[in-house]
C-alpha cells in the first residue's frame, strides 16, 4: 500500500508525482511537457514494461500513465497489473486503439482511467484528477475495510470478487491478488455443520432475493488448504445510482471461540443444575432417612425414662441397643454423603500400600458376621498368583463394605453372600455375589448415580449412596465396575483394580 506520506501528497494537483510509461520517445517527452505545464511532477519515463515495474518500485509515484502497446515481452496491461499487485499504484491507460478486445483486457485490470491518443491537456488534466480522487476514496474505503475485525468480501453483479480485506484473506487463506475476479464460490466454500454437505452462501441468497440476508444458522468455511472454520455470515446488496443491483458485500466472522465459550457455559449450567438437583435430593433423602432413626431414639428414650416394671434393666438394655443402632445408621449416612462429596470435589486421594489380601478379608468378614448374624451368611475366598495387593486400604474398604452391605440388605435370611478376591501381579479382582431380589434391567444403567435406587427395593431402608461411592472409588483407582443381575435370582458385582505402576 502507498504510505500516508504519499496519500497526503496528492491533496493538490501541483504535488502529484507521475511516472510516464511510453516507448515512443517523442510522445513521452510531449506528455512530460504537458504534465509539468499542468503543475504535475514527472518522476521518470520508462520505455518498457520491465523498466516501468522497476521504476515504480524505486520511485513510488502517485500515478502511472501507461501506454497499452509496449515493445518487449510485457505489454502495458500486464505491466499495470504487476505494478498494482505489488504497490497498489493507480494506472491510467494511454492508447491509440479502442477496439473491443483491448478494452475488455484493460477492464479486467480495473484501471483508474483510459485516454485515447493524441492527448490534449484538458483531457489529460480531467483524467488525472478523477483518477487521483477515486484512488484517494478507494484508499479510504480500503482502510475502513482493513480496520474491520470481520472478514469482508465484495463481489460484482457476476459474483466475481472485487475486494477482500485482511481478515477475509486470513480466514479463507486466499490473497486478494489471487482471488480478484474469481467467482466467489471458488474462494468462499461453505458446508452445513451437521450434514457436511455444500450449501448456498448468503451472497447467492442476497442476489436471488435482492435483500439483506443474515444467516442465523452456523456453517463451516473450507479454507484454501482444506481447514474447516465455523462461521456466521451475512450479505447485503449494493445498488448503483440507477437503482440496479451492482454487487453484494459479504461479511463473515470466525465464531469458533464463541462456540467454545457457549459450550463451556452450557456445561457449567448443566453442572450447576446437577448440583442443585443433588442438593435437593440430599435434603430429601437425609430428612427422610433421619426421620425413622430419630423416631426410634425419641421413643426409646421415652421408654427408658418412664419404664417402672420389674424387668426395667432388660428393657433399658434393649432400648439402649436400639438407640445405638439408630445413631450408627445416621452416622453412616452422613459418612456416605461426606465421602461422596469428597470424591466429587477431588479430595478423595489415593495412598497405595502393600496389603495382605487374606488378612484384609478375614478382618472385614469377622466384623460383618457380627452385624449380620441374623441375616445372610458371608462366604469368602482369596485366590490368584499373589496374596499382596498394592492398593489404598481405606478406598478398598469403601468398595467392599458397600458391596457387602447391599448384598446383605437385599438377600433373604439364611441365604449366602459370596465374596471373592483374586490377586494377580498387576491387579485385584473383587467379586460380590448374592441370591437376593435382583435389579430390574431398566434400573441397572443408573444404579451408580447418587440417591438412585432400584424400583423393587420396597420398604428396605437405604440412601442410594452406596453404589455411587463404589463407582467413585473404582474410578479413583482407574478400575472397572460391572454388574450382572436377574430378578429373583441374584446379583453379581465385579470390580477390577489395577495396581499403580
Order of alpha helices (4+ residues) and beta strands (2+ residues): alpha-beta-alpha-beta-alpha-beta-alpha-beta-alpha-beta-alpha-beta-beta-alpha-alpha-alpha-beta-alpha-beta-beta-beta-beta-alpha-alpha-beta-alpha-beta-beta-alpha-beta-beta-alpha-alpha-beta-beta
